């Protein structure tokens, strides 16, 4: 049996249409449920270090086995930054690894991308490590409840 409402001409319009405002709110919610800026900075730092290997300067260094570590560390930083964005449950592990690889980039990747990429990755790793998904004010409410109960 069919319902007369389902066959009506305006039945398909019952679902809300995707609007720019709705897309912005969806992105805002997605961004707030993960260490967004930490992941972006770690990825940008790794991408900056990786981009410096293709610059035709005489200052650029290629050390080690054909500079493989110079390519490996920035690629791992990009992967860790994307992991921070898309797997926020393991943010502590990823942020500690990102901090270690950003420090290692000083020796392997042209002084850490001439310090710009290294500092960006370090700041991003610290932001990701300190990120909390608890809503603001919940910690203060918990502390005030403990004080009033004792």
Number of C-alpha atoms within 10 A of each C-alpha: 3 6 7 8 9 10 10 9 8 9 11 10 8 7 7 8 8 8 9 9 9 12 11 11 12 11 11 11 11 13 13 13 15 21 27 21 20 28 31 21 25 36 28 22 29 33 18 21 31 24 13 18 18 9 10 8 9 6 8 16 16 16 14 10 8 9 14 13 18 26 19 16 23 33 17 18 33 25 18 26 32 19 18 31 23 16 14 19 14 11 26 17 12 24 29 17 16 32 22 15 23 32 18 18 28 17 14 25 31 22 18 29 27 16 17 14 29 31 19 23 37 23 19 28 33 18 19 29 20 13 18 14 11 9 9 9 9 10 11 10 11 10 12 11 11 10 9 7 7 5
